[in-house]
Amino acid sequence: MNGTPMISQAARSFGYRNLAYLTCVASLFALAPLVDIPALDPEDGGELGLAFALWAAVSIAFFLTNAVLAVIAAARGRSLRAASIACCLPVLCLIALRVAAALR
């Protein structure tokens, strides 16, 4: 090894923006119950509805940004690994949420 920790190489391989996205998604759903907004109607999902709406906005922006970055990387002949993972993450998060809701 060249002295760099293994986690740093794994994070670089996975992509720092992908780790940031997963952290953002986890914090949205973890912090949603702490939001105390009177306008959140329980019939509309309440805090969880707000978390889903914010997740959707973040995921759409994340997907589109990474799709553009993937096209740029392909045009320059660079590795598509991180951009490909990034394009799949919002879909995988949606699948995970659906599975978690079904198990509830």
WOFENSUL-V499835 format. One line per field, one symbol per residue. phi: phi as a letter, one per 40 degrees, with the letter a starting at -180 (. if undefined). psi: psi as a letter, one per 30 degrees, with the letter a starting at -180 (. if undefined). burial: + if it has 16 or more other ideal C-beta (glycine too) atoms within 10 Angstrom, else -. A space follows every 50 residues. Layout:
phi: ???
psi: ???
burial: ???
//
This chain:
phi: .cgccccccccccchccccccccccccdcccdcccbbccccdcchfcccc ccccccccccccccccccccccccccgcccdcccccccdccccccccccc cccc
psi: lgfkleeeeeeeeekefeeeeeeeeeeefefeffkikffjkffgfbeeee eeeeeeeeeeeeeeefeeeeeeeeefglkgeeeeeeffeeeeeeeeeeee eef.
burial: --------------+-++--+---+--++--+-------+------+--+ +--++---+--++--+--++--+--------++-+++-++--+------- ----
//
